[in-house]
Amino acid sequence: MPDIAIRVSHLSKCYHIYSSPHDRLKQFVVPRLQRLIGQRPKQYFHEFWAINDVSFEIKKGETIGIIGRNGSGKSTLLQLICGTLTPTSGQVEINGRVAALLELGSGFNPEFTGRENVYMNAAVLGLSREKAEARFDDIAAFADIGEFIEQPVKTYSSGMMVRLAFAVIAHVDADILIIDEALAVGDAFFTQKCMRFLRHFMETGTVLFVSHDTSAVVNLCTRAILLAPNKKAIEGKTDEICRLYVKDLYAERESPDSLTPVDSIVQQSSHDGSETLFKGEPQPENSIRITPFRADADSFGKGGITIIDAWFENDKNAKISTINGGDKVKFCIKAKANQPIQHPAFGVMIKDRLGQYVFAEGTDLAYRNCPLTLMTDELAVVTFSFLMPLLIQGEYSLNVAVAEGVGDDHIQHHWITDALVLQSVNSRLVHGICGLQNLSIEIQLSSTYKTD
């Protein structure tokens, strides 16, 4: 199977569920005695099929999403593929080195230090001691947990465990990467770092990605597989599978007791044929917290001009650490020229946790007809004024950059990745990326039906 990375054939996993410890003991002893005396063995358990008759193929270089409700068998399937569970029936064929990030802390010895667990995990993933030692500094830098690398893992937070585990699998030259909800833990900076690694890995490697987040699956995956309890797995295009998943979720939530009967609604109606108009406007419930500028964030560029600060201001020119969605705000970038710079172009980009750009703006077009020149040691402060978007709840990060030149014909002097983080809280928005500005809402009710 030269073009196949993973082949799963009629894979099933059954667990024996016992009502009490006594039944477990009976199952161990009684059926054997019954067989000895020629009786039909009695069963003291009931069967639970975590997954049943699942088959699919993943080609090399594909990124496949696996979605499903809790209890649908997603984690069980991954463990069977990785070999940490033995299937009841069926088989799994793997072509390439697999690196997996499954349950939080899996594969770690809590008594070992972070360093010792790095060497142990690298060995399990097929990396020699010499190669692990040569890459240890890069692994430690990626994890970015400081002196805790020399402390026992049992002292780690959940975020630190994920950092270390992801750092290891990112440096073992894997052909296949399996990730189970790992990106749900950790701060925005680390999540963005993981997304950059994933997108680079996806250019050549194979990824099996499990998540409840349909946005992440649609954004990252080329195909998807939907698992559901007591149902056949469904495979198809990512958007189609995600639609089925959302439909399945709402079907599970709906019940006759949770819905108001239609007759009740009709009886409560007080309309006599006249029209009633209701108007409403969204209230500023979207609060956005801002972290300070990170001068030590990842960056690159020629260095002809350096960004030394970036911040948000309100309409009274005061620095702020909290914004309400819809507020008039200013975003400022301060930079210092290290050499003469012709046509400086500044930019700001806001990304969601998957690295998708919510918006990106720059000074290039605004100043093409009146080009600027910065002299050595000259300071420039650039201000973008706008209405803050209404952001759905979650974390966002900002890239800031300054280049020299016009349009695509430019030299990048300083690009800072994830220079600031925005945390959106108390948002009423549950779908999409951002909400509409200056939105007004009308609801018109009438007991008569009109046609044009």
C-alpha positions as CSV (number, residue, x, y, z in Angstrom):
1,M,0.0,0.0,0.0
2,P,2.5,2.6,-1.2
3,D,0.1,5.6,-1.2
4,I,-1.8,4.6,2.0
5,A,-0.7,5.9,5.4
6,I,-3.5,4.2,7.5
7,R,-5.9,1.5,6.6
8,V,-8.6,0.4,9.1
9,S,-10.5,-2.7,8.2
10,H,-13.7,-3.7,10.0
11,L,-12.3,-2.5,13.3
12,S,-14.3,-3.2,16.5
13,K,-13.7,-2.9,20.2
14,C,-16.0,-4.5,22.8
15,Y,-15.9,-4.0,26.6
16,H,-17.4,-6.2,29.2
17,I,-19.5,-4.2,31.6
18,Y,-20.2,-5.7,35.1
19,S,-23.0,-4.6,37.4
20,S,-20.9,-5.4,40.5
21,P,-17.4,-6.8,41.5
22,H,-19.2,-10.1,42.5
23,D,-20.3,-10.5,38.8
24,R,-16.7,-10.0,37.7
25,L,-15.5,-12.8,40.1
26,K,-18.4,-15.1,39.0
27,Q,-17.5,-14.5,35.3
28,F,-13.9,-15.6,36.1
29,V,-14.9,-18.8,37.9
30,V,-18.4,-20.1,37.1
31,P,-18.3,-20.4,33.3
32,R,-15.2,-22.5,33.6
33,L,-16.8,-24.9,36.0
34,Q,-20.0,-25.0,33.8
35,R,-17.9,-26.0,30.8
36,L,-16.2,-28.8,32.8
37,I,-19.5,-30.4,33.7
38,G,-20.9,-29.9,30.2
39,Q,-23.3,-27.1,30.9
40,R,-23.8,-24.0,28.8
41,P,-21.7,-21.1,30.3
42,K,-23.6,-18.3,31.8
43,Q,-22.6,-14.7,31.1
44,Y,-22.4,-12.2,34.0
45,F,-21.7,-9.1,31.9
46,H,-23.3,-7.1,29.1
47,E,-21.4,-6.0,26.1
48,F,-20.6,-2.4,25.2
49,W,-19.2,-1.8,21.7
50,A,-17.1,1.3,21.8
51,I,-16.7,1.1,18.0
52,N,-18.2,-1.4,15.7
53,D,-17.1,-2.4,12.2
54,V,-15.3,0.8,11.3
55,S,-13.4,0.9,8.0
56,F,-11.5,3.7,6.1
57,E,-8.3,4.5,4.3
58,I,-6.1,7.6,4.7
59,K,-3.7,8.5,1.9
60,K,-0.3,9.9,2.6
61,G,-0.4,13.7,2.9
62,E,-4.1,13.8,3.9
63,T,-5.5,15.6,6.9
64,I,-8.5,13.7,8.2
65,G,-10.9,14.9,11.0
66,I,-12.7,12.6,13.3
67,I,-15.8,14.1,15.0
68,G,-18.6,12.8,17.1
69,R,-20.4,13.2,20.4
70,N,-18.9,12.2,23.7
71,G,-19.0,8.4,23.9
72,S,-19.0,7.9,20.2
73,G,-15.6,6.1,20.2
74,K,-13.2,8.7,18.9
75,S,-10.5,8.2,21.6
76,T,-10.9,4.4,21.4
77,L,-10.4,4.5,17.7
78,L,-7.2,6.5,18.0
79,Q,-5.8,4.2,20.7
80,L,-6.5,1.2,18.5
81,I,-4.7,2.9,15.6
82,C,-1.8,3.7,17.9
83,G,-1.6,0.2,19.3
84,T,-2.3,1.1,22.9
85,L,-5.5,-1.0,22.8
86,T,-6.1,-4.4,21.2
87,P,-9.1,-4.7,18.9
88,T,-11.8,-7.2,19.5
89,S,-11.9,-7.8,15.7
90,G,-10.6,-6.2,12.6
91,Q,-7.1,-4.8,11.8
92,V,-5.1,-1.7,11.4
93,E,-2.3,-1.2,8.9
94,I,0.2,1.6,9.3
95,N,2.7,2.8,6.8
96,G,5.2,5.2,8.5
97,R,6.3,6.4,11.9
98,V,3.4,7.5,14.1
99,A,3.5,10.2,16.7
100,A,0.4,10.6,18.9
101,L,-0.8,13.1,21.4
102,L,-3.7,11.3,23.1
103,E,-5.0,11.7,26.6
104,L,-3.5,14.4,28.8
105,G,-0.3,13.0,30.3
106,S,-0.4,9.7,28.5
107,G,3.1,8.3,28.0
108,F,4.6,10.3,30.8
109,N,6.0,8.8,34.0
110,P,4.9,11.3,36.7
111,E,7.9,10.5,38.8
112,F,10.4,11.3,36.0
113,T,11.5,14.8,35.2
114,G,10.6,16.6,32.0
115,R,14.0,15.9,30.6
116,E,13.8,12.1,31.4
117,N,10.3,11.9,29.9
118,V,11.6,13.6,26.7
119,Y,14.2,10.9,26.3
120,M,11.7,8.1,27.1
121,N,9.0,9.4,24.7
122,A,11.6,10.0,22.0
123,A,12.8,6.4,22.4
124,V,9.2,5.0,22.2
125,L,8.7,7.0,19.0
126,G,11.8,5.5,17.4
127,L,14.4,8.2,18.1
128,S,17.8,7.1,19.2
129,R,19.4,8.5,22.4
130,E,21.9,10.5,20.3
131,K,19.3,12.1,18.1
132,A,17.1,12.9,21.2
133,E,20.1,14.6,22.9
134,A,20.9,16.6,19.7
135,R,17.3,17.8,19.5
136,F,16.7,18.3,23.3
137,D,17.4,22.1,23.2
138,D,14.9,22.6,20.4
139,I,12.3,20.5,22.2
140,A,12.8,22.5,25.4
141,A,12.6,25.8,23.5
142,F,9.3,24.7,21.8
143,A,7.8,23.6,25.1
144,D,8.9,26.8,26.8
145,I,8.3,25.6,30.4
146,G,11.6,27.0,31.7
147,E,13.2,25.4,34.7
148,F,10.3,22.9,35.1
149,I,12.0,20.8,32.4
150,E,14.2,19.5,35.3
151,Q,11.2,18.9,37.7
152,P,9.0,15.8,38.0
153,V,6.1,15.8,35.6
154,K,3.7,15.3,38.6
155,T,4.3,18.9,39.5
156,Y,3.2,20.1,36.0
157,S,-0.1,21.8,35.1
158,S,-2.2,20.4,32.3
159,G,-1.0,23.1,30.0
160,M,2.7,22.3,30.8
161,M,2.1,18.6,30.1
162,V,0.6,19.4,26.7
163,R,3.5,21.8,25.9
164,L,6.1,19.1,26.6
165,A,4.2,16.3,24.8
166,F,3.6,18.4,21.7
167,A,7.2,19.6,21.7
168,V,8.4,16.0,21.6
169,I,6.1,14.8,18.7
170,A,7.1,17.9,16.8
171,H,10.7,16.9,16.7
172,V,10.7,13.1,16.1
173,D,10.4,13.2,12.3
174,A,7.0,11.4,12.3
175,D,5.2,10.5,9.1
176,I,1.8,10.4,10.7
177,L,0.6,12.7,13.4
178,I,-2.4,11.8,15.6
179,I,-3.9,14.5,17.8
180,D,-6.8,14.1,20.2
181,E,-8.2,17.4,21.5
182,A,-4.8,18.5,22.5
183,L,-5.2,22.1,21.3
184,A,-8.1,22.7,23.7
185,V,-5.5,23.0,26.5
186,G,-2.9,25.7,26.7
187,D,-2.6,29.5,26.2
188,A,-3.1,31.4,23.0
189,F,0.6,31.8,22.3
190,F,1.3,28.1,22.4
191,T,-1.9,27.2,20.4
192,Q,-0.7,29.6,17.7
193,K,2.8,27.9,17.7
194,C,1.1,24.5,17.4
195,M,-1.0,25.7,14.5
196,R,2.0,27.0,12.7
197,F,3.8,23.6,13.2
198,L,0.6,21.7,12.1
199,R,0.2,23.7,8.9
200,H,3.9,23.2,8.0
201,F,3.6,19.4,8.8
202,M,0.5,19.1,6.7
203,E,2.4,20.1,3.6
204,T,4.1,16.7,3.5
205,G,2.8,14.6,6.5
206,T,-0.4,12.8,7.3
207,V,-2.6,14.1,10.2
208,L,-5.5,12.4,12.0
209,F,-7.2,15.1,14.0
210,V,-10.0,14.6,16.6
211,S,-12.0,17.6,17.8
212,H,-15.5,18.7,18.9
213,D,-14.7,22.0,17.2
214,T,-16.3,21.9,13.7
215,S,-14.5,25.2,12.8
216,A,-11.1,23.6,13.4
217,V,-12.1,20.5,11.4
218,V,-13.3,22.5,8.5
219,N,-10.3,24.7,8.6
220,L,-7.7,22.0,8.8
221,C,-9.1,18.8,7.2
222,T,-9.6,17.7,3.7
223,R,-12.1,14.9,4.7
224,A,-13.9,13.9,7.9
225,I,-15.3,10.8,9.6
226,L,-18.4,11.0,11.8
227,L,-18.7,8.5,14.7
228,A,-22.0,8.0,16.5
229,P,-23.0,5.4,19.2
230,N,-24.6,2.3,17.7
231,K,-24.3,3.6,14.1
232,K,-22.1,3.1,11.2
233,A,-19.2,5.5,10.7
234,I,-19.9,8.0,8.0
235,E,-17.1,9.4,5.8
236,G,-17.2,12.3,3.4
237,K,-16.4,15.9,2.6
238,T,-15.6,17.9,5.7
239,D,-18.4,20.5,5.4
240,E,-21.0,17.7,4.8
241,I,-19.8,15.7,7.8
242,C,-19.8,18.7,10.0
243,R,-23.4,19.5,9.0
244,L,-24.4,16.0,9.9
245,Y,-22.6,16.3,13.3
246,V,-24.4,19.6,14.2
247,K,-27.7,18.0,13.1
248,D,-27.0,15.0,15.3
249,L,-26.2,17.2,18.3
250,Y,-29.4,19.2,18.1
251,A,-31.4,16.0,17.5
252,E,-30.0,14.7,20.8
253,R,-30.9,17.8,22.7
254,E,-34.5,18.0,21.4
255,S,-37.2,16.2,23.3
256,P,-41.0,16.7,23.6
257,D,-40.7,17.9,27.2
258,S,-38.2,20.6,26.2
259,L,-40.3,22.2,23.5
260,T,-43.4,24.4,24.0
261,P,-46.4,22.9,22.2
262,V,-47.7,24.8,19.2
263,D,-51.2,24.9,20.6
264,S,-49.9,26.6,23.7
265,I,-48.3,29.3,21.6
266,V,-51.5,29.9,19.6
267,Q,-53.6,30.2,22.8
268,Q,-51.2,32.7,24.2
269,S,-51.3,35.0,21.1
270,S,-53.1,38.2,21.7
271,H,-52.9,39.5,18.1
272,D,-56.3,40.5,16.6
273,G,-55.1,41.0,13.0
274,S,-53.1,44.1,13.7
275,E,-49.4,44.3,13.3
276,T,-47.0,44.7,16.2
277,L,-43.4,45.9,15.6
278,F,-40.7,45.1,18.1
279,K,-37.3,46.8,17.8
280,G,-34.1,45.9,19.6
281,E,-30.4,46.6,19.5
282,P,-27.6,44.4,20.8
283,Q,-26.1,45.6,24.1
284,P,-22.3,45.9,24.5
285,E,-21.9,42.5,26.3
286,N,-18.7,41.6,24.4
287,S,-15.7,42.4,26.7
288,I,-12.2,41.9,25.3
289,R,-9.1,41.8,27.5
290,I,-5.7,42.8,26.1
291,T,-2.4,41.4,27.2
292,P,0.7,43.7,27.1
293,F,3.0,43.9,24.1
294,R,5.6,41.0,24.0
295,A,8.9,42.3,22.9
296,D,10.4,38.8,23.1
297,A,7.8,37.2,20.8
298,D,8.9,35.2,17.7
299,S,9.9,37.6,14.9
300,F,11.9,37.7,11.7
301,G,13.0,40.3,9.1
302,K,16.0,42.2,7.8
303,G,16.1,44.6,10.8
304,G,16.2,47.9,9.0
305,I,13.4,49.1,11.2
306,T,12.4,47.7,14.6
307,I,9.0,47.6,16.2
308,I,9.5,48.6,19.9
309,D,5.9,48.7,21.1
310,A,2.2,48.2,20.2
311,W,-0.9,49.0,22.2
312,F,-4.6,49.9,22.2
313,E,-6.0,53.3,23.0
314,N,-9.5,54.6,23.6
315,D,-11.0,57.6,21.9
316,K,-9.4,59.8,24.6
317,N,-5.9,58.7,23.6
318,A,-5.4,56.7,26.9
319,K,-3.8,53.2,26.8
320,I,-6.4,50.5,27.7
321,S,-6.3,46.8,28.7
322,T,-10.1,46.1,28.1
323,I,-12.3,46.9,25.1
324,N,-16.0,46.4,24.5
325,G,-17.0,45.1,21.1
326,G,-18.2,48.0,19.0
327,D,-16.2,50.6,20.8
328,K,-14.2,53.2,18.9
329,V,-10.5,52.3,19.5
330,K,-7.1,53.0,18.2
331,F,-4.3,50.5,17.7
332,C,-0.8,52.0,17.7
333,I,2.6,50.7,16.6
334,K,5.8,52.4,17.5
335,A,8.9,51.7,15.5
336,K,12.5,52.9,15.2
337,A,14.5,53.1,12.0
338,N,17.9,51.6,12.1
339,Q,18.7,52.9,8.6
340,P,17.0,55.1,6.0
341,I,13.7,53.5,5.0
342,Q,11.8,54.5,1.9
343,H,8.0,53.7,1.7
344,P,7.6,52.1,5.1
345,A,4.5,50.0,5.3
346,F,3.0,49.0,8.7
347,G,0.4,46.3,9.2
348,V,-1.7,44.6,11.9
349,M,-3.4,41.2,11.7
350,I,-5.8,39.7,14.2
351,K,-6.1,35.9,14.1
352,D,-8.4,33.4,15.9
353,R,-7.0,30.4,17.7
354,L,-6.8,28.4,14.4
355,G,-4.6,31.0,12.8
356,Q,-7.4,32.3,10.6
357,Y,-7.2,36.1,10.0
358,V,-10.3,37.9,11.3
359,F,-9.0,41.0,9.6
360,A,-5.7,42.5,8.4
361,E,-5.0,46.1,7.7
362,G,-2.0,48.1,6.6
363,T,-0.7,51.6,5.6
364,D,0.5,50.7,2.1
365,L,-2.6,51.8,0.1
366,A,-3.3,54.8,2.2
367,Y,0.2,56.3,1.6
368,R,1.0,55.2,-1.9
369,N,0.3,58.7,-3.3
370,C,2.3,60.4,-0.6
371,P,5.3,58.1,0.2
372,L,7.1,58.6,3.5
373,T,10.8,58.3,4.2
374,L,12.3,57.5,7.7
375,M,15.8,58.5,8.6
376,T,18.2,56.6,10.8
377,D,17.1,56.7,14.5
378,E,13.8,58.3,13.6
379,L,10.8,57.2,15.5
380,A,7.4,56.5,13.9
381,V,4.0,56.0,15.6
382,V,1.3,54.6,13.4
383,T,-2.3,54.7,14.5
384,F,-5.2,52.6,13.2
385,S,-8.6,53.9,14.2
386,F,-11.7,51.7,13.9
387,L,-14.7,50.2,15.6
388,M,-13.7,47.1,17.5
389,P,-15.4,44.0,16.0
390,L,-17.7,41.8,18.1
391,L,-15.7,38.7,18.6
392,I,-17.0,35.3,19.6
393,Q,-15.8,34.0,22.9
394,G,-12.2,32.8,22.8
395,E,-8.6,33.9,22.4
396,Y,-7.1,35.8,19.5
397,S,-3.6,37.0,18.8
398,L,-2.2,40.0,16.8
399,N,0.7,40.0,14.4
400,V,2.4,43.4,13.8
401,A,4.8,44.0,10.9
402,V,6.7,46.8,9.1
403,A,8.1,46.4,5.6
404,E,9.8,48.7,3.0
405,G,8.3,49.0,-0.5
406,V,5.0,49.1,-2.3
407,G,2.6,46.3,-2.7
408,D,4.1,42.8,-3.0
409,D,7.4,44.3,-4.0
410,H,8.7,44.9,-0.5
411,I,11.3,43.9,2.0
412,Q,10.1,42.6,5.4
413,H,12.1,44.3,8.1
414,H,10.3,43.3,11.3
415,W,7.4,40.8,11.6
416,I,6.3,39.9,15.1
417,T,4.1,36.9,15.5
418,D,1.6,36.9,18.4
419,A,2.8,40.2,19.8
420,L,-0.5,40.7,21.8
421,V,-3.3,38.4,22.8
422,L,-7.0,39.4,23.0
423,Q,-9.4,37.3,25.2
424,S,-13.0,37.8,24.3
425,V,-15.4,37.0,27.1
426,N,-19.1,37.5,27.8
427,S,-19.9,37.2,24.1
428,R,-23.4,36.4,23.0
429,L,-22.0,35.2,19.6
430,V,-21.6,31.4,19.2
431,H,-20.9,31.0,15.5
432,G,-18.7,32.6,12.9
433,I,-15.7,34.8,13.7
434,C,-17.1,38.3,14.4
435,G,-20.4,40.1,14.7
436,L,-21.9,42.9,12.6
437,Q,-21.3,46.6,13.6
438,N,-24.1,49.2,13.9
439,L,-26.7,46.4,13.8
440,S,-30.4,47.1,14.4
441,I,-33.0,44.4,14.7
442,E,-36.8,44.5,14.0
443,I,-39.3,41.8,14.7
444,Q,-42.8,42.3,13.1
445,L,-45.7,40.2,14.3
446,S,-49.1,39.9,12.7
447,S,-52.0,37.3,13.0
448,T,-52.8,37.9,9.3
449,Y,-50.8,36.5,6.3
450,K,-50.1,38.9,3.5
451,T,-48.7,38.4,0.0
452,D,-47.5,40.9,-2.5
